[in-house]
Amino acid sequence: MRDETLTPARLYAGVIGAVLLVAGLIGFFYSASFGSPGEVDAVFGILDVNAWHNLVHIGTGALTLLFALRSESAARTWALAFGVLYVVVAAWGFVIGSGESILSIIPINTEDSVLHLILGLSGFAAYALTAPRADRRQAASATA
């Protein structure tokens, strides 16, 4: 880690990245079916998954972890981008409805959409709670 500062955005990216990565791996124990949407099963009886959904979780989790490790400004920017992405996915899920599929391959239910909305809004919060680097430098020099 080049920059060791732990900010809300970095914490968010680290925790959410790790959780998504693990969730994607666990999801394969429930459904490893690639299809449209193929065999769908609910992880812990709650969240609908198939292999495509699991790969999305693994990919976004790994990417989010990389941003957590890169720098605080990268984590802050990614928290905003991730927030936008997941709010859009949540809205898409709510519009098409429970039991349907995003892009005809990724199964979605209401619980998935609620979780995606929470992840997206949390990304906005992490972005907002992490001051830009220049602002922190000015605050530190003012107190010195």
C-alpha positions in Angstrom: 0.0 0.0 0.0 1.6 3.3 -1.1 -0.7 5.4 1.0 -1.5 4.0 4.5 -4.3 6.4 5.4 -7.5 4.5 6.3 -10.4 6.6 5.2 -14.1 5.7 5.0 -13.7 5.1 1.2 -10.8 2.7 1.8 -12.6 0.9 4.5 -15.7 0.6 2.4 -13.7 -0.7 -0.6 -11.8 -3.2 1.5 -14.8 -4.6 3.3 -17.2 -4.6 0.4 -14.6 -5.9 -2.0 -13.8 -8.8 0.3 -17.5 -9.6 1.0 -18.3 -9.6 -2.7 -15.4 -11.8 -3.5 -16.3 -14.3 -0.8 -20.0 -14.1 -1.8 -19.1 -14.9 -5.4 -17.1 -18.0 -4.3 -19.8 -19.2 -1.9 -22.4 -18.7 -4.7 -20.7 -21.4 -6.8 -21.7 -23.9 -4.1 -25.3 -23.0 -4.8 -25.3 -22.7 -8.6 -22.5 -23.1 -11.1 -24.8 -23.0 -14.0 -24.1 -20.7 -17.0 -27.3 -20.2 -18.8 -30.1 -17.8 -19.6 -30.3 -17.8 -16.6 -29.8 -21.6 -16.3 -30.1 -23.3 -12.9 -30.8 -20.6 -10.2 -30.5 -21.2 -6.5 -30.8 -18.8 -3.5 -27.7 -18.3 -1.4 -28.7 -18.9 2.2 -32.3 -19.0 0.9 -32.2 -15.3 0.2 -30.2 -14.1 -2.9 -30.7 -15.7 -6.3 -27.5 -16.6 -8.1 -26.1 -18.5 -11.0 -22.5 -18.8 -12.3 -22.8 -15.4 -14.2 -24.0 -13.7 -11.0 -21.2 -15.3 -9.1 -18.6 -14.1 -11.6 -20.0 -10.5 -11.4 -19.6 -10.6 -7.6 -16.0 -12.0 -7.9 -15.1 -9.4 -10.5 -16.5 -6.4 -8.8 -15.2 -7.6 -5.4 -11.6 -8.1 -6.8 -11.7 -4.7 -8.6 -13.0 -3.0 -5.4 -10.2 -4.6 -3.3 -7.7 -3.3 -5.8 -9.0 0.2 -5.4 -8.8 -0.1 -1.6 -5.2 -1.1 -1.9 -4.2 1.5 -4.5 -4.7 4.9 -2.8 -7.2 6.8 -0.8 -8.1 9.0 -3.7 -8.6 6.0 -5.9 -10.8 4.3 -3.3 -12.8 7.5 -3.0 -13.4 7.8 -6.7 -14.2 4.1 -6.9 -16.7 4.4 -4.0 -18.6 7.0 -6.1 -18.4 5.0 -9.3 -19.4 1.8 -7.6 -22.2 3.6 -5.8 -23.6 4.8 -9.2 -23.2 1.4 -10.8 -24.9 -0.5 -8.0 -27.8 2.0 -7.7 -28.4 1.6 -11.4 -28.3 -2.2 -11.1 -30.7 -1.9 -8.1 -33.1 0.3 -10.0 -32.9 -2.1 -13.0 -33.8 -5.0 -10.7 -36.7 -3.2 -9.2 -38.0 -2.2 -12.6 -37.8 -5.8 -14.1 -39.1 -7.3 -10.9 -38.3 -10.3 -8.7 -37.6 -13.6 -10.5 -36.4 -12.0 -13.7 -32.9 -11.6 -15.1 -30.6 -8.7 -15.9 -29.3 -9.0 -19.5 -31.3 -12.3 -19.6 -28.5 -14.1 -17.8 -28.1 -12.7 -14.3 -31.0 -13.7 -12.0 -32.4 -11.1 -9.7 -34.9 -11.0 -6.9 -36.2 -8.2 -4.6 -33.6 -9.1 -1.9 -30.8 -8.7 -4.5 -32.1 -5.3 -5.5 -32.4 -4.1 -1.9 -28.8 -5.3 -1.2 -27.6 -3.6 -4.4 -29.3 -0.4 -3.3 -27.7 -0.5 0.1 -24.2 -1.2 -1.4 -24.7 1.7 -3.8 -25.9 4.2 -1.2 -23.1 3.1 1.1 -20.6 3.9 -1.7 -22.1 7.4 -1.9 -21.7 7.8 1.8 -18.1 6.5 1.8 -17.3 9.0 -1.0 -19.0 11.9 0.9 -17.3 11.0 4.2 -13.8 10.9 2.7 -12.5 14.4 2.3 -10.5 15.0 -0.9 -6.7 14.8 -0.2 -6.1 18.6 -0.7 -8.8 19.4 2.0 -7.1 17.1 4.5 -3.7 18.7 3.8 -5.1 22.1 4.4 -6.7 21.1 7.6 -3.5 19.4 8.8 -1.4 22.5 8.0 -4.0 24.8 9.8 -3.7 22.7 13.0 0.1 22.5 12.9 
